[in-house]
Amino acid sequence: MIIIKSRDEIKKMAKASEIVAEALTVIRSVVAPDVTTKELERIAEEVIRSRGGRPAFKGYRGYPASICTSVNSEIVHGIPSDEVLLHEGDIVSVDLGVIYKGYIGDAAVTLPVGRISEETGRLLDITEQALYEGIGKAVPGNRVSDISNAIQRFVESNGYSVVRAFVGHGVGRSLHEEPQIPNFGPPGKGPVLKEGMTLAIEPMVNEGSYRVTILADGWTAKTADGKLSAHFEHTVLVTKDKPRILTKWA
């Protein structure tokens, strides 16, 4: 069942999403060579709790950390660690969720570590633009797969592949609600979008094949061919006029 949010619910989600955006903005400012991914988690959790929120990921289905930090060929669900040191030229995807008064905001961004190559920068640019291509279709009367198709067509027209093993989703009182939002597929399929729906739209884009493998920790997903991957996500409210990005960062 797809839950249409009330005005009060949207206000709480907007506050949760504001905290998400603030935490990601702070993380963006501290990502640099010789910083560990565990330090990024410590900083994020401090911001989240200082603003009256709680990390949405910690303990969710047994996940052991407050954020996900996925480096280079890791796609999603990388676990922060004091052993993972960022290096010049790396990229790190940071996925972060916040609970505020029972409601959740969820977003992700892939960040450069120091100077990155032109090719790597293009992967980030195309993935972020794919997110906005999808968001642009989040209007009443469209169907879920109109979002999916817009993302896939844009990504593949630029020479990359979209991950199929993980998808976007509804979000609200639960981190994962209906509907599922794949980043691939034909247009005109799935539920009709309606005012008051809240969606986590999140393209995951690979340099090479879309195939993935899961590491021994049971969480970290990486590209099967070892090539780079990028991930961008926003929590979006469907309104009668245009999509409203709740997690919009500075």
LUMBASE-605796 format. One line per 8 residues: number of its first residue (from 1); their letters; for each residue x, y, z of N, C-alpha, C. Coordinates in Angstrom, 1 decimal. Layout:
% LUMBASE-605796
NUM	A	X:Y:Z:X:Y:Z:X:Y:Z ~ ...
END
This chain:
% LUMBASE-605796
1	MIIIKSRD	0.8:-1.2:0.0:0.0:0.0:0.0:0.9:1.3:0.0 ~ 0.6:2.2:-0.9:1.3:3.4:-0.9:0.6:4.5:0.0 ~ 1.4:5.0:0.9:0.8:5.9:1.9:0.9:7.4:1.4 ~ -0.2:8.1:1.4:-0.3:9.5:1.1:-0.1:10.2:2.4 ~ 0.9:11.2:2.4:1.2:11.8:3.6:0.3:13.0:3.9 ~ 0.0:13.3:5.2:-0.7:14.4:5.6:0.2:15.6:5.7 ~ -0.4:16.8:5.8:0.4:18.0:6.0:1.4:17.9:7.2 ~ 0.9:17.4:8.3:1.7:17.3:9.5:2.8:16.3:9.3
9	EIKKMAKA	2.5:15.2:8.6:3.6:14.2:8.3:4.6:14.7:7.4 ~ 4.2:15.5:6.4:5.2:16.1:5.5:6.1:17.1:6.3 ~ 5.5:17.9:7.2:6.4:18.8:8.0:7.4:18.0:8.8 ~ 7.1:16.9:9.3:8.1:16.1:10.1:9.1:15.5:9.1 ~ 8.7:15.0:8.0:9.6:14.5:7.0:10.5:15.6:6.5 ~ 10.0:16.8:6.3:10.8:17.9:5.9:11.9:18.2:6.9 ~ 11.6:18.1:8.2:12.6:18.4:9.2:13.6:17.3:9.2 ~ 13.2:16.1:9.1:14.2:14.9:9.1:15.1:15.1:7.9
17	SEIVAEAL	14.5:15.5:6.7:15.3:15.7:5.5:16.2:16.9:5.6 ~ 15.8:17.9:6.3:16.7:19.1:6.5:18.0:18.7:7.3 ~ 17.8:17.8:8.3:18.9:17.3:9.1:19.8:16.4:8.2 ~ 19.2:15.6:7.3:20.0:14.8:6.4:20.9:15.7:5.5 ~ 20.3:16.7:5.0:21.0:17.6:4.1:22.1:18.3:4.8 ~ 21.8:18.7:6.0:22.9:19.4:6.8:24.1:18.5:7.1 ~ 23.7:17.2:7.5:24.8:16.3:7.8:25.6:16.0:6.5 ~ 25.0:15.9:5.4:25.7:15.6:4.1:26.6:16.8:3.7
25	TVIRSVVA	26.1:18.0:4.0:26.8:19.2:3.7:28.1:19.3:4.6 ~ 28.0:18.9:5.8:29.2:18.9:6.7:30.1:17.8:6.3 ~ 29.6:16.7:5.9:30.5:15.6:5.4:31.3:16.0:4.2 ~ 30.5:16.7:3.3:31.2:17.1:2.0:32.4:18.0:2.4 ~ 32.3:18.8:3.4:33.4:19.8:3.8:34.6:19.1:4.4 ~ 34.4:17.9:4.9:35.5:17.2:5.6:36.1:16.0:4.8 ~ 35.4:15.6:3.7:36.0:14.5:2.9:37.3:15.0:2.3 ~ 38.4:14.2:2.6:39.7:14.6:2.1:40.6:13.4:2.3
33	PDVTTKEL	41.8:13.4:1.6:42.7:12.3:1.8:43.1:12.1:3.3 ~ 43.3:10.9:3.7:43.7:10.5:5.0:42.6:10.6:6.1 ~ 41.4:10.8:5.7:40.2:10.7:6.5:39.7:9.3:6.4 ~ 39.3:8.7:7.6:38.7:7.4:7.5:37.2:7.5:7.4 ~ 36.6:6.4:6.8:35.2:6.4:6.7:34.5:6.4:8.1 ~ 35.1:5.8:9.0:34.6:5.8:10.4:34.5:7.2:10.9 ~ 35.4:8.1:10.6:35.4:9.5:11.1:34.2:10.2:10.4 ~ 33.9:9.9:9.2:32.7:10.5:8.5:31.4:10.1:9.3
41	ERIAEEVI	31.4:8.8:9.7:30.2:8.4:10.5:30.1:9.1:11.8 ~ 31.2:9.3:12.5:31.2:10.0:13.8:30.7:11.4:13.6 ~ 31.2:12.1:12.6:30.7:13.5:12.3:29.3:13.5:12.0 ~ 28.8:12.6:11.1:27.4:12.6:10.7:26.5:12.4:11.9 ~ 26.9:11.4:12.8:26.0:11.1:13.9:26.0:12.3:14.9 ~ 27.1:13.0:15.0:27.1:14.1:15.9:26.1:15.2:15.4 ~ 26.1:15.5:14.1:25.2:16.4:13.5:23.8:16.0:13.7 ~ 23.5:14.7:13.4:22.1:14.2:13.4:21.6:14.3:14.9
49	RSRGGRPA	22.3:13.9:15.8:21.8:13.9:17.2:21.7:15.3:17.8 ~ 22.6:16.2:17.4:22.6:17.6:17.9:21.4:18.3:17.4 ~ 20.8:17.9:16.3:19.6:18.5:15.7:18.3:17.8:16.1 ~ 18.4:16.9:17.0:17.2:16.2:17.5:16.8:15.0:16.7 ~ 17.6:14.5:15.9:17.3:13.3:15.1:18.0:12.1:15.6 ~ 17.6:11.0:15.0:18.3:9.7:15.2:18.7:9.1:13.9 ~ 19.9:8.4:13.8:20.2:7.7:12.6:19.2:6.6:12.2 ~ 18.7:6.7:11.0:17.7:5.7:10.6:18.3:4.3:10.2
57	FKGYRGYP	19.6:4.3:9.9:20.2:3.1:9.4:20.7:2.2:10.5 ~ 21.1:2.7:11.6:21.7:1.9:12.7:20.7:0.9:13.2 ~ 21.1:-0.4:13.1:20.2:-1.4:13.6:19.1:-1.9:12.6 ~ 19.0:-1.1:11.5:18.0:-1.5:10.5:18.3:-2.8:9.8 ~ 17.5:-3.8:10.1:17.8:-5.2:9.5:19.2:-5.6:9.9 ~ 19.6:-5.1:11.1:20.9:-5.6:11.6:22.1:-4.8:11.1 ~ 21.9:-3.7:10.3:23.0:-2.9:9.8:23.7:-2.3:11.0 ~ 25.1:-2.3:11.0:25.8:-2.0:12.2:26.2:-0.5:12.3
65	ASICTSVN	25.9:0.4:11.4:26.4:1.7:11.4:25.3:2.8:11.2 ~ 25.7:4.0:11.4:24.7:5.1:11.2:24.6:5.6:9.8 ~ 25.7:5.4:9.0:25.6:5.8:7.6:26.3:4.7:6.7 ~ 26.1:4.8:5.4:26.8:3.9:4.5:27.9:4.7:3.8 ~ 29.1:4.1:3.7:30.2:4.8:3.0:30.8:3.8:2.0 ~ 30.6:4.0:0.7:31.0:3.1:-0.3:32.0:3.7:-1.2 ~ 33.2:3.1:-1.2:34.4:3.7:-1.9:34.7:3.1:-3.2 ~ 34.8:3.9:-4.2:35.3:3.5:-5.6:34.4:2.5:-6.2
73	SEIVHGIP	34.7:1.2:-6.2:33.9:0.2:-6.9:32.8:-0.3:-6.0 ~ 32.7:0.2:-4.8:31.6:-0.2:-3.9:30.4:0.6:-4.3 ~ 29.2:0.0:-4.4:28.0:0.6:-4.9:27.2:1.2:-3.8 ~ 26.8:0.4:-2.8:26.0:0.8:-1.7:26.4:-0.1:-0.5 ~ 25.9:0.4:0.7:26.0:-0.4:1.9:27.3:-0.7:2.5 ~ 28.3:0.1:2.0:29.7:0.0:2.6:29.6:0.4:4.1 ~ 30.3:-0.4:5.0:30.3:-0.1:6.4:31.4:0.8:6.8 ~ 31.2:1.9:7.5:32.3:2.8:7.9:33.3:2.0:8.8
81	SDEVLLHE	34.6:2.3:8.6:35.6:1.6:9.4:36.8:2.5:9.6 ~ 37.5:2.3:10.7:38.7:3.0:11.0:39.8:2.5:10.1 ~ 39.6:1.3:9.5:40.6:0.7:8.6:40.5:1.2:7.2 ~ 39.5:1.9:6.8:39.3:2.4:5.5:39.7:3.8:5.4 ~ 40.8:4.1:4.8:41.4:5.4:4.7:41.2:5.9:3.3 ~ 40.6:7.1:3.2:40.4:7.7:1.9:41.7:8.3:1.3 ~ 41.9:8.1:0.0:43.1:8.5:-0.7:42.8:9.5:-1.8 ~ 43.7:10.4:-2.2:43.6:11.3:-3.3:43.1:10.6:-4.5
89	GDIVSVDL	42.1:11.1:-5.2:41.6:10.5:-6.4:40.5:9.5:-6.2 ~ 40.2:9.1:-4.9:39.1:8.2:-4.6:37.7:8.9:-4.8 ~ 36.7:8.2:-4.9:35.3:8.7:-4.7:34.7:7.9:-3.5 ~ 33.8:8.6:-2.8:33.1:7.9:-1.7:31.6:8.3:-1.7 ~ 30.8:7.3:-1.8:29.3:7.5:-1.7:28.9:7.5:-0.3 ~ 28.2:8.5:0.2:27.7:8.6:1.5:26.2:8.6:1.5 ~ 25.6:7.5:2.1:24.1:7.4:2.2:23.7:7.6:3.6 ~ 22.7:8.4:3.9:22.4:8.8:5.2:20.9:9.0:5.4
97	GVIYKGYI	20.4:8.4:6.5:18.9:8.6:6.8:18.8:9.1:8.2 ~ 17.7:9.9:8.4:17.4:10.4:9.8:16.0:10.2:10.1 ~ 15.8:9.9:11.4:14.4:9.8:11.9:14.2:11.0:12.8 ~ 13.1:11.7:12.6:12.7:12.9:13.4:11.2:12.7:13.7 ~ 10.9:12.6:15.0:9.6:12.5:15.5:8.8:11.4:14.7 ~ 9.6:10.3:14.4:9.0:9.1:13.8:9.0:9.1:12.3 ~ 9.5:10.1:11.7:9.5:10.2:10.2:10.9:10.3:9.7 ~ 11.1:9.9:8.4:12.4:9.6:7.9:12.7:10.5:6.7
105	GDAAVTLP	13.9:11.0:6.6:14.5:11.6:5.4:15.7:10.7:5.0 ~ 15.9:10.6:3.7:17.0:9.7:3.2:17.6:10.3:1.9 ~ 18.9:10.4:1.9:19.6:10.9:0.7:21.0:10.4:0.6 ~ 21.6:10.5:-0.5:23.0:10.0:-0.8:23.7:11.0:-1.7 ~ 25.0:11.0:-1.6:25.8:11.8:-2.5:27.1:11.1:-2.7 ~ 27.7:11.2:-3.9:29.0:10.6:-4.1:30.0:11.8:-4.3 ~ 31.1:11.8:-3.4:32.0:12.9:-3.3:33.4:12.6:-3.8 ~ 34.0:13.5:-4.4:35.4:13.3:-4.8:36.4:13.5:-3.6
113	VGRISEET	37.4:12.7:-3.5:38.4:12.9:-2.5:39.6:13.6:-3.1 ~ 39.8:14.8:-2.8:40.9:15.6:-3.4:40.6:15.7:-4.9 ~ 41.6:15.7:-5.7:41.4:15.8:-7.2:41.1:14.5:-7.8 ~ 40.1:14.4:-8.6:39.8:13.1:-9.3:40.0:13.3:-10.8 ~ 40.0:12.2:-11.5:40.3:12.3:-13.0:39.0:12.9:-13.7 ~ 39.2:13.4:-14.9:38.1:13.9:-15.7:37.1:12.8:-15.9 ~ 37.5:11.6:-16.2:36.6:10.5:-16.4:35.8:10.2:-15.2 ~ 36.4:10.2:-14.0:35.6:9.9:-12.8:34.7:11.0:-12.5
121	GRLLDITE	35.1:12.3:-12.8:34.2:13.4:-12.6:32.9:13.3:-13.5 ~ 33.1:12.8:-14.7:32.0:12.7:-15.6:31.0:11.6:-15.1 ~ 31.5:10.6:-14.5:30.6:9.6:-13.9:29.7:10.2:-12.8 ~ 30.3:11.0:-11.9:29.6:11.7:-10.9:28.6:12.6:-11.5 ~ 29.0:13.4:-12.5:28.1:14.4:-13.1:26.9:13.7:-13.7 ~ 27.1:12.7:-14.5:26.0:12.0:-15.2:25.1:11.3:-14.2 ~ 25.6:10.7:-13.1:24.8:10.1:-12.1:23.9:11.1:-11.4 ~ 24.5:12.3:-11.0:23.7:13.3:-10.3:22.6:13.9:-11.3
129	QALYEGIG	23.0:14.1:-12.5:22.0:14.6:-13.5:20.9:13.5:-13.7 ~ 21.2:12.2:-13.7:20.2:11.2:-13.8:19.2:11.3:-12.7 ~ 19.7:11.6:-11.5:18.8:11.8:-10.4:17.7:12.8:-10.7 ~ 18.2:14.0:-11.2:17.2:15.1:-11.5:16.4:14.7:-12.7 ~ 16.9:13.9:-13.7:16.0:13.5:-14.8:14.8:12.7:-14.2 ~ 15.1:11.8:-13.2:14.1:11.0:-12.6:13.1:11.9:-11.8 ~ 13.7:12.8:-11.0:12.8:13.6:-10.2:11.9:14.4:-11.0 ~ 12.3:14.8:-12.2:11.5:15.6:-13.1:10.2:14.9:-13.5
137	KAVPGNRV	10.2:13.6:-13.4:9.0:12.8:-13.8:8.1:12.5:-12.6 ~ 8.5:13.0:-11.4:7.7:12.7:-10.2:6.5:13.7:-10.0 ~ 5.6:13.6:-10.9:4.4:14.5:-11.0:3.1:13.7:-11.0 ~ 2.1:14.3:-10.5:0.8:13.6:-10.5:0.4:13.2:-11.9 ~ -0.1:11.9:-12.0:-0.6:11.4:-13.3:0.5:10.6:-14.0 ~ 1.7:10.8:-13.8:2.8:9.9:-14.3:2.7:8.6:-13.5 ~ 3.4:7.6:-14.0:3.5:6.3:-13.3:5.0:6.2:-12.8 ~ 5.1:5.3:-11.9:6.4:5.1:-11.3:7.5:4.8:-12.3
145	SDISNAIQ	7.2:4.0:-13.3:8.2:3.6:-14.3:8.6:4.8:-15.2 ~ 7.8:5.8:-15.2:8.3:7.0:-16.0:9.5:7.6:-15.3 ~ 9.6:7.5:-14.0:10.9:7.9:-13.3:12.0:6.9:-13.7 ~ 11.7:5.7:-13.6:12.7:4.6:-14.0:13.2:4.8:-15.4 ~ 12.4:4.9:-16.3:12.8:5.0:-17.7:13.6:6.3:-18.0 ~ 13.2:7.4:-17.4:14.0:8.6:-17.6:15.4:8.5:-17.1 ~ 15.6:7.8:-16.0:16.9:7.5:-15.5:17.7:6.6:-16.4 ~ 17.1:5.5:-16.7:17.8:4.5:-17.6:18.2:5.1:-18.9
153	RFVESNGY	17.3:5.8:-19.6:17.6:6.4:-20.9:18.8:7.4:-20.8 ~ 18.8:8.2:-19.8:19.8:9.2:-19.7:21.1:8.6:-19.4 ~ 21.2:7.6:-18.5:22.4:7.0:-18.1:23.0:6.2:-19.3 ~ 22.2:5.4:-19.9:22.7:4.5:-21.0:23.1:5.4:-22.2 ~ 22.4:6.5:-22.5:22.8:7.3:-23.6:24.1:8.0:-23.4 ~ 24.6:8.0:-22.1:25.9:8.5:-21.8:27.0:7.4:-21.6 ~ 26.6:6.2:-21.9:27.6:5.1:-21.9:27.8:4.4:-20.6 ~ 26.9:4.5:-19.7:27.1:3.9:-18.4:25.9:2.9:-18.2
161	SVVRAFVG	25.9:2.1:-17.1:24.9:1.2:-16.8:24.2:1.5:-15.5 ~ 22.9:1.1:-15.4:22.2:1.3:-14.1:22.1:0.0:-13.4 ~ 22.4:0.1:-12.1:22.3:-1.1:-11.2:20.8:-1.6:-11.1 ~ 20.7:-2.9:-11.2:19.3:-3.5:-11.2:19.1:-4.2:-9.9 ~ 20.1:-4.5:-9.1:19.9:-5.3:-7.9:19.3:-4.5:-6.7 ~ 19.5:-3.1:-6.8:19.0:-2.2:-5.8:18.1:-1.1:-6.4 ~ 17.1:-0.7:-5.7:16.1:0.2:-6.3:15.8:1.3:-5.3 ~ 15.1:2.4:-5.8:14.6:3.4:-5.0:13.3:2.9:-4.4
169	HGVGRSLH	12.6:3.8:-3.6:11.5:3.3:-2.7:10.7:4.5:-2.2 ~ 9.5:4.1:-1.7:8.8:5.1:-0.9:9.5:5.2:0.5 ~ 9.2:6.3:1.1:9.8:6.5:2.5:8.8:7.4:3.3 ~ 8.8:7.2:4.6:7.9:7.9:5.5:8.2:7.5:6.9 ~ 7.2:6.8:7.5:7.4:6.3:8.9:8.4:5.1:8.8 ~ 8.4:4.4:7.7:9.4:3.4:7.5:10.4:3.8:6.5 ~ 11.6:3.2:6.6:12.7:3.6:5.7:12.4:3.1:4.2 ~ 11.8:1.9:4.1:11.4:1.4:2.8:9.9:1.1:2.8
177	EEPQIPNF	9.2:1.9:2.1:7.8:1.8:1.9:7.5:1.5:0.4 ~ 6.3:1.2:0.1:5.9:1.1:-1.3:5.8:2.5:-1.9 ~ 6.0:2.7:-3.2:6.4:1.7:-4.2:7.9:1.5:-4.3 ~ 8.3:0.4:-4.9:9.7:0.3:-5.3:9.8:1.1:-6.6 ~ 11.0:1.7:-6.7:11.3:2.6:-7.9:12.6:2.1:-8.5 ~ 12.5:1.2:-9.5:13.7:0.8:-10.2:14.3:1.9:-11.0 ~ 15.6:1.8:-11.3:16.2:2.8:-12.2:16.3:2.4:-13.6 ~ 15.4:1.5:-14.0:15.4:0.9:-15.3:13.9:0.4:-15.6
185	GPPGKGPV	13.6:0.3:-16.9:12.3:-0.2:-17.3:11.6:0.7:-18.3 ~ 10.6:0.1:-18.9:9.8:0.9:-19.9:8.9:1.9:-19.2 ~ 8.5:3.0:-19.9:7.6:4.0:-19.3:6.2:3.5:-19.2 ~ 5.4:4.2:-18.4:4.0:3.9:-18.3:3.5:2.7:-17.5 ~ 4.4:2.2:-16.7:4.1:1.0:-15.9:4.1:1.4:-14.4 ~ 3.4:0.6:-13.6:3.4:0.7:-12.1:2.3:1.7:-11.7 ~ 2.3:1.9:-10.3:1.3:2.8:-9.8:1.4:4.2:-10.3 ~ 0.2:4.9:-10.3:0.1:6.2:-10.7:0.6:7.1:-9.6
193	LKEGMTLA	1.4:8.1:-9.9:1.9:9.0:-8.9:0.8:10.0:-8.5 ~ 0.7:10.3:-7.2:-0.4:11.2:-6.6:0.2:12.2:-5.7 ~ -0.4:13.3:-5.6:0.0:14.4:-4.6:0.1:13.8:-3.2 ~ 1.2:14.1:-2.5:1.3:13.6:-1.1:2.2:12.3:-1.0 ~ 2.6:11.7:-2.1:3.5:10.6:-2.1:4.9:11.1:-1.8 ~ 5.7:10.4:-1.0:7.1:10.7:-0.7:8.0:9.6:-1.2 ~ 8.9:9.9:-2.0:9.7:8.9:-2.7:11.2:9.2:-2.5 ~ 11.9:8.1:-2.3:13.4:8.2:-2.3:13.9:7.7:-3.7
201	IEPMVNEG	14.3:8.6:-4.5:14.7:8.3:-5.9:16.3:8.3:-5.8 ~ 16.9:7.2:-6.3:18.3:7.0:-6.1:19.0:6.2:-7.2 ~ 19.4:6.8:-8.3:20.2:6.1:-9.3:21.5:5.6:-8.8 ~ 21.9:4.4:-9.1:23.2:3.9:-8.8:23.8:3.5:-10.2 ~ 24.9:4.1:-10.6:25.4:4.0:-11.9:26.8:3.5:-12.0 ~ 27.0:2.5:-12.8:28.3:1.9:-12.9:29.1:2.3:-14.2 ~ 30.4:2.4:-14.1:31.2:2.6:-15.3:31.1:1.5:-16.3 ~ 31.0:0.2:-15.8:31.0:-0.9:-16.7:29.7:-1.7:-16.6
209	SYRVTILA	29.7:-2.9:-16.3:28.5:-3.8:-16.2:27.7:-3.4:-15.0 ~ 26.4:-3.6:-15.1:25.5:-3.3:-14.0:25.5:-4.4:-12.9 ~ 26.2:-5.5:-13.2:26.2:-6.6:-12.2:27.0:-6.3:-11.0 ~ 26.5:-6.9:-9.9:27.1:-6.6:-8.5:27.5:-7.9:-7.9 ~ 28.3:-7.7:-6.8:28.7:-8.8:-6.0:28.7:-8.3:-4.5 ~ 28.3:-9.2:-3.6:28.2:-8.8:-2.2:29.5:-9.4:-1.4 ~ 30.1:-8.5:-0.7:31.3:-8.9:0.1:31.0:-9.8:1.3 ~ 32.1:-10.3:1.9:31.9:-11.2:3.0:31.2:-10.6:4.2
217	DGWTAKTA	31.2:-9.3:4.3:30.5:-8.7:5.5:29.0:-8.8:5.4 ~ 28.5:-9.3:4.2:27.1:-9.5:4.0:26.3:-8.2:3.7 ~ 27.0:-7.1:3.6:26.4:-5.8:3.3:26.9:-5.1:2.1 ~ 28.2:-5.0:2.0:28.8:-4.1:1.0:28.6:-4.7:-0.4 ~ 28.0:-3.9:-1.3:27.8:-4.3:-2.7:28.8:-3.6:-3.5 ~ 29.5:-4.3:-4.4:30.4:-3.7:-5.3:30.2:-4.1:-6.7 ~ 30.8:-3.4:-7.7:30.7:-3.8:-9.1:31.4:-5.2:-9.3 ~ 30.7:-6.0:-10.1:31.3:-7.4:-10.3:32.6:-7.3:-11.1
225	DGKLSAHF	32.7:-6.2:-11.9:33.9:-6.1:-12.8:35.0:-5.1:-12.2 ~ 34.7:-4.6:-11.0:35.7:-3.8:-10.3:35.8:-2.4:-10.8 ~ 34.9:-2.0:-11.7:34.9:-0.6:-12.1:34.2:0.3:-11.2 ~ 34.3:1.6:-11.4:33.7:2.6:-10.4:32.2:2.6:-10.5 ~ 31.6:3.1:-9.3:30.2:3.3:-9.2:29.9:4.5:-8.5 ~ 28.8:5.2:-8.8:28.3:6.4:-8.2:26.9:6.3:-7.8 ~ 26.5:7.1:-6.8:25.1:6.9:-6.2:24.7:8.3:-5.7 ~ 23.5:8.8:-6.2:22.9:10.0:-5.7:21.5:9.7:-5.4
233	EHTVLVTK	21.0:10.4:-4.3:19.6:10.1:-3.9:19.0:11.4:-3.2 ~ 17.7:11.6:-3.4:17.0:12.6:-2.7:15.6:12.0:-2.2 ~ 15.1:12.5:-1.1:13.7:12.3:-0.8:12.9:13.4:-1.4 ~ 11.8:13.0:-2.1:11.1:13.9:-3.0:9.6:13.8:-2.6 ~ 8.9:14.9:-2.5:7.5:15.0:-2.3:6.8:15.3:-3.6 ~ 5.8:14.5:-4.0:5.0:14.7:-5.2:3.9:15.8:-4.8 ~ 4.0:16.9:-5.5:3.0:18.0:-5.2:2.2:18.2:-6.5 ~ 1.1:19.0:-6.4:0.3:19.3:-7.6:1.0:20.1:-8.6
241	DKPRILTK	2.1:20.9:-8.2:2.7:21.8:-9.1:4.0:21.2:-9.7 ~ 4.9:20.8:-8.9:6.2:20.2:-9.3:6.8:19.4:-8.2 ~ 7.8:18.6:-8.4:8.4:17.8:-7.4:9.1:18.7:-6.4 ~ 9.0:18.4:-5.1:9.6:19.2:-4.0:10.7:18.3:-3.4 ~ 12.0:18.7:-3.6:13.1:18.0:-3.0:13.2:18.3:-1.5 ~ 12.9:17.4:-0.7:13.0:17.6:0.8:14.4:17.6:1.3 ~ 15.3:16.9:0.7:16.7:16.7:1.2:17.7:17.6:0.4 ~ 17.2:18.7:-0.2:18.1:19.5:-1.0:19.2:20.1:-0.1
249	WA	20.4:19.8:-0.6:21.6:20.2:0.2:22.1:21.6:-0.3 ~ 22.9:22.2:0.5:23.5:23.5:0.1:24.4:23.3:-1.1
END
